[in-house]
Protein backbone atom coordinates (compact mmCIF):
# COMPACT_ATOMS: atom_id res chain seq x y z
CA UNK A 1 0.00 0.00 0.00
CA UNK A 2 2.93 2.35 -0.54
CA UNK A 3 0.99 4.11 -3.30
CA UNK A 4 -1.54 5.49 -0.80
CA UNK A 5 1.13 7.04 1.43
CA UNK A 6 1.15 10.53 -0.19
CA UNK A 7 -2.64 10.60 -0.08
CA UNK A 8 -2.70 9.59 3.58
CA UNK A 9 -0.10 12.24 4.39
CA UNK A 10 -2.17 14.92 2.66
CA UNK A 11 -5.31 14.03 4.57
CA UNK A 12 -3.41 13.67 7.85
CA UNK A 13 -1.91 17.13 7.39
CA UNK A 14 -5.35 18.68 6.83
CA UNK A 15 -6.82 16.77 9.76
CA UNK A 16 -4.05 18.08 12.00
CA UNK A 17 -4.49 21.63 10.72
CA UNK A 18 -8.27 21.54 11.22
CA UNK A 19 -7.92 20.09 14.73
CA UNK A 20 -5.46 22.83 15.69
CA UNK A 21 -7.65 25.54 14.16
CA UNK A 22 -10.68 24.24 16.11
CA UNK A 23 -8.65 24.15 19.34
CA UNK A 24 -7.40 27.68 18.73
CA UNK A 25 -10.95 28.85 18.05
CA UNK A 26 -11.98 27.53 21.47
CA UNK A 27 -9.14 29.40 23.16
CA UNK A 28 -9.96 32.65 21.38
CA UNK A 29 -13.66 32.29 22.20
CA UNK A 30 -12.73 31.73 25.83
CA UNK A 31 -10.64 34.89 25.77
CA UNK A 32 -13.57 36.89 24.40
CA UNK A 33 -15.95 35.40 26.97
CA UNK A 34 -13.57 36.33 29.80
CA UNK A 35 -12.82 39.87 28.66
CA UNK A 36 -14.30 41.29 31.88
CA UNK A 37 -12.95 38.64 34.27
CA UNK A 38 -10.42 40.19 36.65
CA UNK A 39 -7.02 38.52 36.45
CA UNK A 40 -7.85 36.46 33.36
CA UNK A 41 -4.85 35.91 31.10
CA UNK A 42 -5.48 35.73 27.34
CA UNK A 43 -4.39 32.39 25.87
CA UNK A 44 -3.42 31.31 22.39
CA UNK A 45 -1.19 28.87 20.55
CA UNK A 46 1.67 29.31 18.11
CA UNK A 47 -0.18 27.70 15.22
CA UNK A 48 2.83 27.24 12.91
CA UNK A 49 4.96 25.64 15.65
CA UNK A 50 2.07 23.44 16.78
CA UNK A 51 1.42 22.24 13.23
CA UNK A 52 5.11 21.42 12.77
CA UNK A 53 5.14 19.48 16.06
CA UNK A 54 1.96 17.55 15.29
CA UNK A 55 3.12 16.80 11.74
CA UNK A 56 6.42 15.50 13.09
CA UNK A 57 4.53 13.21 15.46
CA UNK A 58 5.35 15.06 18.68
CA UNK A 59 2.65 14.80 21.32
CA UNK A 60 1.98 17.64 23.73
CA UNK A 61 1.87 16.66 27.35
CA UNK A 62 0.32 18.99 29.86
CA UNK A 63 1.17 18.32 33.47
CA UNK A 64 -0.25 20.63 36.08
CA UNK A 65 0.46 20.31 39.76
CA UNK A 66 -2.56 19.92 42.02
CA UNK A 67 -2.04 21.71 45.32
CA UNK A 68 -5.46 20.91 46.71
CA UNK A 69 -7.55 17.72 46.65
CA UNK A 70 -10.48 19.71 45.22
CA UNK A 71 -8.55 20.65 42.06
CA UNK A 72 -9.76 19.19 38.79
CA UNK A 73 -7.95 16.12 37.48
CA UNK A 74 -5.70 17.26 34.61
CA UNK A 75 -4.36 13.83 33.73
CA UNK A 76 -7.19 13.36 31.21
CA UNK A 77 -6.32 16.59 29.42
CA UNK A 78 -5.07 16.03 25.88
CA UNK A 79 -4.52 19.40 24.22
CA UNK A 80 -3.29 19.27 20.62
CA UNK A 81 -0.89 22.18 21.22
CA UNK A 82 0.95 23.96 24.00
CA UNK A 83 -1.17 26.81 25.32
CA UNK A 84 0.66 30.11 25.69
CA UNK A 85 -0.30 33.24 27.60
CA UNK A 86 -0.40 36.50 25.70
CA UNK A 87 1.17 39.64 27.14
CA UNK A 88 -1.09 42.63 27.58
CA UNK A 89 -0.80 45.29 24.90
CA UNK A 90 -2.54 47.75 27.17
CA UNK A 91 -2.16 46.83 30.85
CA UNK A 92 -5.36 46.92 32.88
CA UNK A 93 -5.77 47.62 36.58
CA UNK A 94 -7.55 44.29 37.21
CA UNK A 95 -4.77 42.20 35.59
CA UNK A 96 -6.88 41.03 32.65
CA UNK A 97 -4.79 40.74 29.45
CA UNK A 98 -7.68 40.38 26.97
CA UNK A 99 -7.89 43.05 24.29
CA UNK A 100 -11.28 42.54 22.62
CA UNK A 101 -10.23 44.10 19.31
CA UNK A 102 -7.21 41.79 19.05
CA UNK A 103 -9.23 38.73 20.07
CA UNK A 104 -12.02 39.42 17.60
CA UNK A 105 -9.53 39.91 14.78
CA UNK A 106 -7.69 36.70 15.60
CA UNK A 107 -10.98 34.84 15.97
CA UNK A 108 -12.15 36.03 12.53
CA UNK A 109 -8.75 35.30 10.94
CA UNK A 110 -8.66 31.79 12.43
CA UNK A 111 -12.22 31.12 11.23
CA UNK A 112 -11.25 32.26 7.74
CA UNK A 113 -8.23 29.92 7.71
CA UNK A 114 -10.42 27.05 8.99
CA UNK A 115 -12.90 27.63 6.16
CA UNK A 116 -10.06 27.86 3.62
CA UNK A 117 -8.71 24.52 4.85
CA UNK A 118 -12.13 22.93 4.42
CA UNK A 119 -12.57 24.45 0.96
CA UNK A 120 -9.17 23.17 -0.18
CA UNK A 121 -9.84 19.71 1.23
CA UNK A 122 -13.26 19.64 -0.42
CA UNK A 123 -11.77 20.58 -3.79
CA UNK A 124 -9.14 17.83 -3.43
CA UNK A 125 -11.86 15.27 -2.71
CA UNK A 126 -13.93 16.42 -5.70
CA UNK A 127 -10.86 16.21 -7.92
CA UNK A 128 -10.13 12.65 -6.75
CA UNK A 129 -13.77 11.64 -7.22
CA UNK A 130 -13.75 13.04 -10.77
CA UNK A 131 -10.53 11.13 -11.52
CA UNK A 132 -12.05 7.90 -10.20
CA UNK A 133 -15.26 8.33 -12.16
CA UNK A 134 -13.30 9.09 -15.32
C-alpha positions in Angstrom: 0.0 0.0 0.0 2.9 2.4 -0.5 1.0 4.1 -3.3 -1.5 5.5 -0.8 1.1 7.0 1.4 1.1 10.5 -0.2 -2.6 10.6 -0.1 -2.7 9.6 3.6 -0.1 12.2 4.4 -2.2 14.9 2.7 -5.3 14.0 4.6 -3.4 13.7 7.8 -1.9 17.1 7.4 -5.3 18.7 6.8 -6.8 16.8 9.8 -4.0 18.1 12.0 -4.5 21.6 10.7 -8.3 21.5 11.2 -7.9 20.1 14.7 -5.5 22.8 15.7 -7.7 25.5 14.2 -10.7 24.2 16.1 -8.7 24.2 19.3 -7.4 27.7 18.7 -10.9 28.9 18.1 -12.0 27.5 21.5 -9.1 29.4 23.2 -10.0 32.6 21.4 -13.7 32.3 22.2 -12.7 31.7 25.8 -10.6 34.9 25.8 -13.6 36.9 24.4 -15.9 35.4 27.0 -13.6 36.3 29.8 -12.8 39.9 28.7 -14.3 41.3 31.9 -13.0 38.6 34.3 -10.4 40.2 36.7 -7.0 38.5 36.5 -7.8 36.5 33.4 -4.9 35.9 31.1 -5.5 35.7 27.3 -4.4 32.4 25.9 -3.4 31.3 22.4 -1.2 28.9 20.5 1.7 29.3 18.1 -0.2 27.7 15.2 2.8 27.2 12.9 5.0 25.6 15.6 2.1 23.4 16.8 1.4 22.2 13.2 5.1 21.4 12.8 5.1 19.5 16.1 2.0 17.6 15.3 3.1 16.8 11.7 6.4 15.5 13.1 4.5 13.2 15.5 5.3 15.1 18.7 2.7 14.8 21.3 2.0 17.6 23.7 1.9 16.7 27.3 0.3 19.0 29.9 1.2 18.3 33.5 -0.2 20.6 36.1 0.5 20.3 39.8 -2.6 19.9 42.0 -2.0 21.7 45.3 -5.5 20.9 46.7 -7.5 17.7 46.6 -10.5 19.7 45.2 -8.5 20.6 42.1 -9.8 19.2 38.8 -8.0 16.1 37.5 -5.7 17.3 34.6 -4.4 13.8 33.7 -7.2 13.4 31.2 -6.3 16.6 29.4 -5.1 16.0 25.9 -4.5 19.4 24.2 -3.3 19.3 20.6 -0.9 22.2 21.2 1.0 24.0 24.0 -1.2 26.8 25.3 0.7 30.1 25.7 -0.3 33.2 27.6 -0.4 36.5 25.7 1.2 39.6 27.1 -1.1 42.6 27.6 -0.8 45.3 24.9 -2.5 47.8 27.2 -2.2 46.8 30.9 -5.4 46.9 32.9 -5.8 47.6 36.6 -7.5 44.3 37.2 -4.8 42.2 35.6 -6.9 41.0 32.7 -4.8 40.7 29.5 -7.7 40.4 27.0 -7.9 43.1 24.3 -11.3 42.5 22.6 -10.2 44.1 19.3 -7.2 41.8 19.1 -9.2 38.7 20.1 -12.0 39.4 17.6 -9.5 39.9 14.8 -7.7 36.7 15.6 -11.0 34.8 16.0 -12.1 36.0 12.5 -8.7 35.3 10.9 -8.7 31.8 12.4 -12.2 31.1 11.2 -11.2 32.3 7.7 -8.2 29.9 7.7 -10.4 27.1 9.0 -12.9 27.6 6.2 -10.1 27.9 3.6 -8.7 24.5 4.8 -12.1 22.9 4.4 -12.6 24.4 1.0 -9.2 23.2 -0.2 -9.8 19.7 1.2 -13.3 19.6 -0.4 -11.8 20.6 -3.8 -9.1 17.8 -3.4 -11.9 15.3 -2.7 -13.9 16.4 -5.7 -10.9 16.2 -7.9 -10.1 12.7 -6.8 -13.8 11.6 -7.2 -13.8 13.0 -10.8 -10.5 11.1 -11.5 -12.1 7.9 -10.2 -15.3 8.3 -12.2 -13.3 9.1 -15.3 
